């Protein structure tokens, strides 16, 4: 069973379907959801409104690539350049089936790339498969993710409260 999943998804319908699928198959204890790349970075680094979040990193991150404010590929780039977060499994779960997006995601360190099915049953099954692989089959190093990681931000990015973050 997965202790926690971070879902980075801007479409509320897709987020609801993901939650339903993972809960239906009793694959996790906790699902956290953020809606854009900046919020994902805040969550993963425990900064901004997530500064009091537990110091445990998610067991797996399910990442849409097409996100507002900071896209999923940029999130991957920053996370994979952060030593404390390198071991966190990332699954791209996205509507893009473009070879360039797939190649770039793997170049940036995604662990799996799954194109979102258009059929409801296939969509639910794909998420159940992700949950099964990362909840039952995948092994991660013990004790990873307990430090507060620092990720570089561009000076023009704003956090949810509005000020520029450096």
N, CA, C and O of each residue as an XYZ file, in Angstrom:
664
protein
N       0.842     -1.189      0.000
C       0.000      0.000      0.000
C       0.884      1.248      0.000
O       1.947      1.272      0.620
N       0.436      2.260     -0.691
C       1.153      3.524     -0.768
C       0.744      4.385      0.422
O      -0.444      4.551      0.698
N       1.734      4.928      1.123
C       1.421      5.835      2.229
C       0.869      7.147      1.712
O      -0.120      7.665      2.230
N       1.523      7.688      0.674
C       1.042      8.975      0.169
C       1.395      9.151     -1.301
O       2.431      8.691     -1.781
N       0.493      9.835     -1.992
C       0.690     10.217     -3.385
C       0.492     11.719     -3.466
O      -0.419     12.273     -2.852
N       1.355     12.368     -4.231
C       1.119     13.757     -4.599
C       0.616     13.741     -6.032
O       1.304     13.257     -6.932
N      -0.578     14.268     -6.245
C      -1.168     14.393     -7.570
C      -1.031     15.847     -7.998
O      -1.548     16.749     -7.339
N      -0.332     16.065     -9.104
C      -0.163     17.415     -9.649
C      -1.012     17.467    -10.912
O      -0.606     16.988    -11.971
N      -2.190     18.054    -10.783
C      -3.197     18.020    -11.844
C      -4.055     19.274    -11.777
O      -4.643     19.573    -10.738
N      -4.128     20.015    -12.894
C      -4.910     21.254    -12.891
C      -6.377     21.046    -13.254
O      -7.199     21.919    -12.974
N      -6.724     19.934    -13.859
C      -8.114     19.691    -14.247
C      -8.858     19.040    -13.081
O      -8.527     17.920    -12.695
N      -9.860     19.723    -12.512
C     -10.555     19.167    -11.350
C     -11.259     17.838    -11.633
O     -11.361     16.994    -10.742
N     -11.742     17.643    -12.859
C     -12.392     16.357    -13.192
C     -11.378     15.219    -13.183
O     -11.654     14.140    -12.658
N     -10.200     15.462    -13.768
C      -9.166     14.424    -13.768
C      -8.693     14.130    -12.352
O      -8.432     12.976    -12.010
N      -8.581     15.160    -11.533
C      -8.161     14.961    -10.141
C      -9.191     14.129     -9.385
O      -8.827     13.253     -8.601
N     -10.464     14.397     -9.614
C     -11.525     13.635     -8.952
C     -11.520     12.175     -9.407
O     -11.684     11.267     -8.593
N     -11.334     11.955    -10.702
C     -11.257     10.581    -11.211
C     -10.067      9.834    -10.610
O     -10.183      8.666    -10.238
N      -8.933     10.510    -10.520
C      -7.744      9.880     -9.936
C      -8.007      9.497     -8.493
O      -7.676      8.391     -8.066
N      -8.594     10.396     -7.752
C      -8.909     10.126     -6.352
C      -9.861      8.939     -6.229
O      -9.649      8.052     -5.402
N     -10.904      8.924     -7.049
C     -11.871      7.824     -7.021
C     -11.205      6.491     -7.350
O     -11.451      5.486     -6.682
N     -10.364      6.485     -8.378
C      -9.716      5.238     -8.804
C      -8.814      4.689     -7.717
O      -8.857      3.495     -7.419
N      -8.003      5.540     -7.126
C      -7.051      5.077     -6.118
C      -7.760      4.663     -4.835
O      -7.337      3.716     -4.172
N      -8.831      5.360     -4.481
C      -9.592      4.977     -3.290
C     -10.383      3.693     -3.526
O     -10.508      2.864     -2.625
N     -10.916      3.528     -4.730
C     -11.705      2.336     -5.056
C     -10.884      1.065     -4.858
O     -11.389      0.060     -4.357
N      -9.639      1.119     -5.250
C      -8.789     -0.062     -5.155
C      -7.987     -0.090     -3.855
O      -7.097     -0.922     -3.682
N      -8.314      0.827     -2.947
C      -7.678      0.876     -1.624
C      -6.158      0.808     -1.739
O      -5.495     -0.023     -1.118
N      -5.633      1.727     -2.566
C      -4.216      1.697     -2.873
C      -3.390      2.693     -2.074
O      -2.162      2.679     -2.168
N      -4.024      3.551     -1.294
C      -3.233      4.534     -0.589
C      -3.904      4.958      0.697
O      -5.104      4.776      0.903
N      -3.072      5.535      1.556
C      -3.593      6.097      2.797
C      -3.895      7.576      2.639
O      -4.814      8.094      3.273
N      -3.117      8.273      1.785
C      -3.267      9.721      1.689
C      -2.983     10.185      0.265
O      -1.987      9.794     -0.343
N      -3.875     11.024     -0.257
C      -3.688     11.646     -1.563
C      -3.691     13.149     -1.358
O      -4.680     13.717     -0.894
N      -2.590     13.788     -1.703
C      -2.527     15.243     -1.691
C      -2.587     15.713     -3.135
O      -2.037     15.071     -4.031
N      -3.256     16.833     -3.354
C      -3.481     17.332     -4.704
C      -3.069     18.794     -4.779
O      -3.478     19.606     -3.950
N      -2.257     19.124     -5.779
C      -1.917     20.512     -6.077
C      -2.256     20.768     -7.539
O      -2.321     19.836     -8.340
N      -2.472     22.041     -7.886
C      -3.030     22.348     -9.198
C      -2.058     22.959    -10.198
O      -2.426     23.161    -11.355
N      -0.839     23.256     -9.791
C       0.119     23.804    -10.747
C       1.546     23.513    -10.291
O       1.776     23.022     -9.186
N       2.493     23.826    -11.164
C       3.886     23.514    -10.884
C       4.488     24.289     -9.733
O       5.299     23.743     -8.985
N       4.118     25.543     -9.570
C       4.646     26.341     -8.459
C       4.171     25.761     -7.131
O       4.950     25.637     -6.186
N       2.895     25.409     -7.064
C       2.366     24.805     -5.844
C       3.040     23.451     -5.580
O       3.279     23.093     -4.427
N       3.344     22.706     -6.639
C       4.039     21.421     -6.483
C       5.423     21.617     -5.873
O       5.824     20.870     -4.980
N       6.145     22.614     -6.351
C       7.478     22.899     -5.801
C       7.351     23.297     -4.335
O       8.131     22.835     -3.502
N       6.379     24.147     -4.008
C       6.160     24.524     -2.603
C       5.875     23.292     -1.750
O       6.418     23.155     -0.653
N       5.032     22.404     -2.247
C       4.689     21.192     -1.502
C       5.944     20.345     -1.270
O       6.229     19.939     -0.143
N       6.678     20.088     -2.329
C       7.839     19.201     -2.235
C       8.961     19.773     -1.380
O       9.722     19.022     -0.770
N       9.069     21.096     -1.332
C      10.129     21.733     -0.535
C       9.625     22.216      0.814
O      10.375     22.816      1.584
N       8.361     21.957      1.099
C       7.745     22.393      2.349
C       7.978     23.893      2.564
O       8.489     24.322      3.598
N       7.590     24.659      1.566
C       7.695     26.114      1.669
C       6.327     26.731      1.390
O       5.382     26.034      1.020
N       6.236     28.054      1.574
C       4.952     28.725      1.377
C       3.903     28.154      2.309
O       4.158     27.946      3.495
N       2.725     27.901      1.768
C       1.640     27.393      2.614
C       1.859     25.952      3.070
O       1.102     25.441      3.895
N       2.886     25.298      2.541
C       3.203     23.918      2.933
C       4.384     23.843      3.904
O       4.945     22.767      4.108
N       4.763     24.964      4.497
C       5.941     24.981      5.373
C       5.769     24.112      6.615
O       6.764     23.680      7.196
N       4.547     23.849      7.031
C       4.310     23.008      8.213
C       3.939     21.569      7.853
O       3.561     20.783      8.722
N       4.048     21.232      6.576
C       3.728     19.878      6.129
C       4.745     18.893      6.698
O       5.891     19.260      6.958
N       4.334     17.666      6.888
C       5.229     16.597      7.345
C       6.492     16.566      6.491
O       6.469     16.940      5.318
N       7.587     16.120      7.088
C       8.850     16.104      6.354
C       9.025     14.864      5.484
O      10.083     14.686      4.881
N       8.029     14.017      5.405
C       8.120     12.819      4.562
C       7.707     13.162      3.134
O       6.668     13.783      2.911
N       8.524     12.756      2.178
C       8.167     12.988      0.777
C       7.131     11.953      0.347
O       7.019     10.900      0.974
N       6.371     12.236     -0.713
C       5.382     11.264     -1.181
C       6.061      9.981     -1.668
O       7.221      9.998     -2.082
N       5.333      8.890     -1.614
C       5.845      7.629     -2.153
C       5.931      7.675     -3.671
O       6.799      7.040     -4.269
N       5.041      8.417     -4.284
C       5.048      8.595     -5.733
C       4.355      9.917     -6.052
O       3.441     10.342     -5.346
N       4.808     10.556     -7.129
C       4.184     11.783     -7.618
C       3.591     11.477     -8.990
O       4.284     10.988     -9.883
N       2.309     11.769     -9.146
C       1.637     11.628    -10.439
C       1.506     13.036    -11.003
O       0.867     13.903    -10.408
N       2.121     13.247    -12.157
C       2.351     14.589    -12.685
C       1.743     14.770    -14.063
O       2.068     14.029    -14.991
N       0.861     15.751    -14.200
C       0.415     16.177    -15.522
C       1.512     17.078    -16.081
O       2.177     17.778    -15.318
N       1.711     17.073    -17.380
C       2.750     17.924    -17.966
C       2.246     19.315    -18.300
O       2.988     20.291    -18.196
N       0.998     19.407    -18.698
C       0.430     20.693    -19.117
C      -0.205     21.366    -17.907
O      -1.370     21.134    -17.585
N       0.584     22.201    -17.246
C       0.144     22.859    -16.009
C       0.280     24.368    -16.133
O       1.128     24.852    -16.884
N      -0.543     25.121    -15.407
C      -0.369     26.574    -15.371
C       0.829     26.967    -14.508
O       1.293     26.190    -13.673
N       1.306     28.156    -14.720
C       2.384     28.816    -13.967
C       3.750     28.165    -14.145
O       4.733     28.875    -14.360
N       3.843     26.880    -14.067
C       5.113     26.168    -14.233
C       4.752     24.773    -14.725
O       4.084     24.017    -14.018
N       5.193     24.425    -15.939
C       4.745     23.143    -16.495
C       5.440     21.950    -15.845
O       6.434     22.099    -15.135
N       4.898     20.777    -16.104
C       5.392     19.562    -15.482
C       6.830     19.232    -15.828
O       7.551     18.681    -14.996
N       7.263     19.558    -17.037
C       8.652     19.295    -17.409
C       9.605     20.152    -16.591
O      10.673     19.687    -16.193
N       9.231     21.386    -16.339
C      10.071     22.255    -15.502
C      10.081     21.770    -14.056
O      11.111     21.848    -13.387
N       8.956     21.274    -13.570
C       8.919     20.683    -12.226
C       9.909     19.524    -12.157
O      10.699     19.432    -11.217
N       9.867     18.644    -13.148
C      10.799     17.512    -13.190
C      12.249     17.976    -13.172
O      13.073     17.445    -12.428
N      12.549     18.968    -13.996
C      13.921     19.468    -14.080
C      14.406     19.950    -12.714
O      15.521     19.634    -12.301
N      13.585     20.697    -12.031
C      13.990     21.240    -10.732
C      14.092     20.160     -9.666
O      15.018     20.163     -8.855
N      13.148     19.248     -9.671
C      13.168     18.178     -8.673
C      14.378     17.277     -8.878
O      15.041     16.901     -7.911
N      14.669     16.933    -10.104
C      15.784     16.024    -10.373
C      17.142     16.681    -10.139
O      18.157     15.988    -10.073
N      17.175     17.985    -10.013
C      18.408     18.689     -9.654
C      18.495     18.954     -8.163
O      19.372     19.695     -7.719
N      17.609     18.368     -7.391
C      17.574     18.536     -5.943
C      17.908     17.193     -5.302
O      17.104     16.264     -5.368
N      19.085     17.076     -4.680
C      19.522     15.770     -4.164
C      18.503     15.070     -3.272
O      18.339     13.854     -3.373
N      17.821     15.802     -2.407
C      16.881     15.180     -1.469
C      15.645     14.608     -2.149
O      14.922     13.811     -1.551
N      15.395     15.008     -3.396
C      14.185     14.565     -4.093
C      14.467     13.654     -5.283
O      13.536     13.207     -5.954
N      15.741     13.376     -5.549
C      16.078     12.568     -6.724
C      15.456     11.184     -6.696
O      15.134     10.637     -7.750
N      15.280     10.609     -5.525
C      14.757      9.252     -5.427
C      13.248      9.140     -5.440
O      12.717      8.030     -5.392
N      12.545     10.248     -5.502
C      11.080     10.203     -5.501
C      10.599      9.768     -6.887
O      10.939     10.410     -7.880
N       9.819      8.692     -6.971
C       9.307      8.262     -8.275
C       8.272      9.256     -8.825
O       7.360      9.682     -8.117
N       8.437      9.605    -10.085
C       7.506     10.486    -10.788
C       6.894      9.728    -11.954
O       7.600      9.114    -12.753
N       5.567      9.780    -12.039
C       4.836      9.198    -13.156
C       4.178     10.342    -13.906
O       3.339     11.052    -13.352
N       4.558     10.522    -15.172
C       3.848     11.484    -16.010
C       2.531     10.831    -16.407
O       2.518      9.762    -17.018
N       1.433     11.474    -16.060
C       0.090     10.999    -16.417
C      -0.561     12.165    -17.128
O      -1.105     13.068    -16.492
N      -0.504     12.145    -18.447
C      -0.784     13.334    -19.224
C      -1.507     12.991    -20.521
O      -1.500     11.842    -20.962
N      -2.119     13.979    -21.114
C      -2.815     13.770    -22.382
C      -1.863     13.811    -23.573
O      -2.244     13.424    -24.677
N      -0.646     14.268    -23.369
C       0.301     14.407    -24.474
C       0.907     13.064    -24.868
O       1.485     12.357    -24.043
N       0.763     12.733    -26.142
C       1.435     11.548    -26.661
C       2.497     11.925    -27.690
O       2.893     11.099    -28.512
N       2.951     13.166    -27.641
C       3.988     13.634    -28.556
C       5.336     13.031    -28.175
O       5.733     13.044    -27.010
N       6.030     12.504    -29.179
C       7.334     11.897    -28.930
C       8.288     12.861    -28.230
O       9.054     12.453    -27.357
N       8.244     14.132    -28.608
C       9.151     15.113    -27.997
C       8.883     15.258    -26.499
O       9.826     15.359    -25.715
N       7.615     15.270    -26.092
C       7.286     15.355    -24.662
C       7.726     14.097    -23.926
O       8.269     14.171    -22.824
N       7.490     12.945    -24.540
C       7.884     11.683    -23.912
C       9.396     11.638    -23.733
O       9.891     11.311    -22.654
N      10.128     11.969    -24.794
C      11.593     11.943    -24.722
C      12.109     12.925    -23.681
O      12.978     12.582    -22.879
N      11.578     14.145    -23.689
C      12.042     15.147    -22.730
C      11.725     14.726    -21.298
O      12.543     14.931    -20.401
N      10.559     14.148    -21.072
C      10.206     13.693    -19.726
C      11.196     12.633    -19.241
O      11.653     12.687    -18.099
N      11.524     11.679    -20.097
C      12.504     10.659    -19.698
C      13.895     11.263    -19.536
O      14.630     10.878    -18.627
N      14.264     12.201    -20.399
C      15.562     12.871    -20.255
C      15.660     13.598    -18.916
O      16.744     13.706    -18.343
N      14.530     14.094    -18.421
C      14.504     14.831    -17.156
C      14.299     13.924    -15.944
O      14.284     14.405    -14.811
N      14.141     12.628    -16.168
C      14.125     11.701    -15.048
C      12.784     11.155    -14.619
O      12.664     10.647    -13.504
N      11.762     11.242    -15.471
C      10.487     10.623    -15.115
C      10.686      9.103    -15.050
O      11.463      8.541    -15.822
N       9.994      8.457    -14.142
C      10.122      7.006    -14.000
C       9.177      6.243    -14.913
O       9.495      5.139    -15.354
N       8.023      6.822    -15.199
C       7.033      6.209    -16.087
C       6.292      7.320    -16.816
O       6.149      8.431    -16.305
N       5.826      7.003    -18.015
C       5.063      7.963    -18.805
C       3.801      7.251    -19.276
O       3.875      6.288    -20.039
N       2.651      7.720    -18.825
C       1.372      7.103    -19.159
C       0.489      8.164    -19.811
O       0.252      9.228    -19.238
N       0.007      7.861    -21.013
C      -0.920      8.773    -21.686
C      -2.315      8.500    -21.130
O      -2.770      7.357    -21.082
N      -2.985      9.578    -20.710
C      -4.331      9.440    -20.142
C      -5.287      8.847    -21.177
O      -5.463      9.405    -22.260
N      -5.892      7.731    -20.840
C      -6.899      7.174    -21.753
C      -8.141      8.073    -21.794
O      -8.449      8.771    -20.828
N      -8.838      8.041    -22.918
C     -10.067      8.831    -23.051
C     -11.277      8.077    -22.524
O     -12.277      8.691    -22.153
N     -11.197      6.767    -22.487
C     -12.268      5.914    -22.005
C     -12.228      5.859    -20.481
O     -11.164      5.667    -19.894
N     -13.375      6.027    -19.844
C     -13.449      6.071    -18.380
C     -12.859      4.823    -17.734
O     -12.035      4.927    -16.825
N     -13.274      3.640    -18.197
C     -12.780      2.397    -17.593
C     -11.272      2.258    -17.766
O     -10.576      1.833    -16.844
N     -10.771      2.612    -18.933
C      -9.327      2.526    -19.177
C      -8.567      3.535    -18.318
O      -7.461      3.254    -17.857
N      -9.157      4.699    -18.106
C      -8.555      5.732    -17.258
C      -8.413      5.209    -15.825
O      -7.348      5.318    -15.218
N      -9.484      4.649    -15.302
C      -9.475      4.089    -13.949
C      -8.467      2.940    -13.862
O      -7.723      2.838    -12.886
N      -8.443      2.081    -14.877
C      -7.512      0.945    -14.883
C      -6.060      1.414    -14.922
O      -5.202      0.829    -14.261
N      -5.780      2.462    -15.691
C      -4.409      2.980    -15.764
C      -3.953      3.484    -14.400
O      -2.825      3.216    -13.984
N      -4.816      4.206    -13.706
C      -4.460      4.690    -12.367
C      -4.326      3.542    -11.376
O      -3.459      3.570    -10.503
N      -5.175      2.541    -11.507
C      -5.055      1.369    -10.636
C      -3.724      0.662    -10.879
O      -3.084      0.199     -9.935
N      -3.310      0.580    -12.138
C      -2.017     -0.037    -12.454
C      -0.862      0.767    -11.870
O       0.089      0.196    -11.336
N      -0.943      2.083    -11.970
C       0.093      2.934    -11.366
C       0.138      2.686     -9.866
O       1.213      2.522     -9.290
N      -1.027      2.659     -9.240
C      -1.090      2.394     -7.804
C      -0.519      1.041     -7.441
O       0.172      0.906     -6.431
N      -0.802      0.036     -8.257
C      -0.288     -1.311     -7.988
C       1.238     -1.352     -8.100
O       1.915     -1.889     -7.223
N       1.767     -0.788     -9.172
C       3.222     -0.811     -9.364
C       3.929     -0.087     -8.232
O       4.872     -0.619     -7.646
N       3.482      1.126     -7.919
C       4.195      1.924     -6.921
C       3.767      1.611     -5.496
O       4.436      2.024     -4.549
N       2.677      0.895     -5.328
C       2.243      0.517     -3.990
C       2.640     -0.881     -3.586
O       2.821     -1.159     -2.400
N       2.779     -1.770     -4.561
C       3.060     -3.168     -4.240
C       4.399     -3.667     -4.762
O       5.028     -4.516     -4.130
N       4.840     -3.161     -5.889
C       6.015     -3.730     -6.538
C       7.279     -2.892     -6.399
O       8.371     -3.443     -6.263
N       7.148     -1.598     -6.429
C       8.313     -0.714     -6.435
C       8.949     -0.626     -5.048
O       8.249     -0.526     -4.041
N      10.264     -0.663     -5.006
C      11.014     -0.495     -3.761
C      11.758      0.834     -3.809
O      12.300      1.210     -4.848
N      11.783      1.539     -2.687
C      12.526      2.797     -2.583
C      13.488      2.706     -1.406
O      13.272      1.918     -0.485
N      14.556      3.514     -1.434
C      15.502      3.492     -0.315
C      14.828      3.908      0.990
O      13.995      4.814      1.000
N      15.183      3.255      2.077
C      14.634      3.600      3.396
C      15.136      4.969      3.822
O      16.281      5.335      3.555
N      14.269      5.720      4.485
C      14.661      6.994      5.078
C      14.855      8.135      4.110
O      15.360      9.187      4.503
N      14.473      7.966      2.862
C      14.683      9.057      1.905
C      13.705     10.199      2.173
O      12.616      9.991      2.707
N      14.111     11.395      1.794
C      13.203     12.524      1.792
C      12.906     13.159      3.130
O      11.835     13.741      3.301
N      13.811     13.070      4.085
C      13.522     13.652      5.384
C      14.124     15.039      5.569
O      13.835     15.700      6.566
N      14.942     15.489      4.648
C      15.530     16.828      4.746
C      14.639     17.829      4.024
O      13.802     17.447      3.205
N      14.820     19.102      4.327
C      14.065     20.143      3.625
C      14.846     20.530      2.375
O      15.867     21.210      2.481
N      14.398     20.121      1.210
C      15.123     20.414     -0.012
C      14.950     21.862     -0.442
O      13.942     22.499     -0.138
N      15.941     22.368     -1.148
C      15.879     23.719     -1.700
C      15.891     23.605     -3.213
O      16.782     22.976     -3.783
N      14.915     24.205     -3.860
C      14.819     24.174     -5.313
C      14.927     25.599     -5.812
O      14.297     26.507     -5.270
N      15.734     25.792     -6.855
C      15.900     27.118     -7.442
C      14.591     27.563     -8.090
O      13.918     26.782     -8.762
N      14.244     28.826     -7.876
C      13.076     29.426     -8.525
C      13.524     30.610     -9.352
O      14.473     31.311     -9.001
N      12.836     30.820    -10.441
C      13.061     32.024    -11.223
C      12.480     33.203    -10.462
O      11.492     33.056     -9.743
N      13.087     34.369    -10.617
C      12.649     35.542     -9.864
C      11.261     36.022    -10.275
O      10.633     36.778     -9.534
N      10.772     35.605    -11.428
C       9.444     36.065    -11.848
C       8.312     35.146    -11.396
O       7.151     35.406    -11.711
N       8.629     34.076    -10.664
C       7.583     33.187    -10.152
C       7.006     33.754     -8.877
O       7.730     34.289     -8.037
N       5.713     33.637     -8.739
C       5.037     34.104     -7.533
C       4.428     32.919     -6.834
O       3.954     31.977     -7.469
N       4.444     32.973     -5.500
C       3.760     31.899     -4.783
C       2.284     32.255     -4.674
O       1.853     33.286     -5.191
N       1.521     31.424     -4.016
C       0.075     31.612     -3.959
C      -0.330     32.909     -3.266
O      -1.419     33.423     -3.523
N       0.518     33.451     -2.395
C       0.142     34.668     -1.690
C       0.552     35.916     -2.456
O       0.189     37.019     -2.047
N       1.289     35.788     -3.544
C       1.559     36.921     -4.394
C       2.974     37.443     -4.446
O       3.378     37.888     -5.521
N       3.785     37.433     -3.367
C       5.095     38.050     -3.480
C       6.036     37.233     -4.361
O       5.869     36.025     -4.527
N       7.018     37.917     -4.915
C       8.022     37.242     -5.725
C       8.909     36.426     -4.804
O       9.341     36.910     -3.758
N       9.180     35.187     -5.193
C      10.015     34.286     -4.402
C      11.365     34.182     -5.083
O      11.435     33.934     -6.286
N      12.438     34.367     -4.327
C      13.797     34.285     -4.904
C      14.482     33.023     -4.494
O      15.625     32.786     -4.883
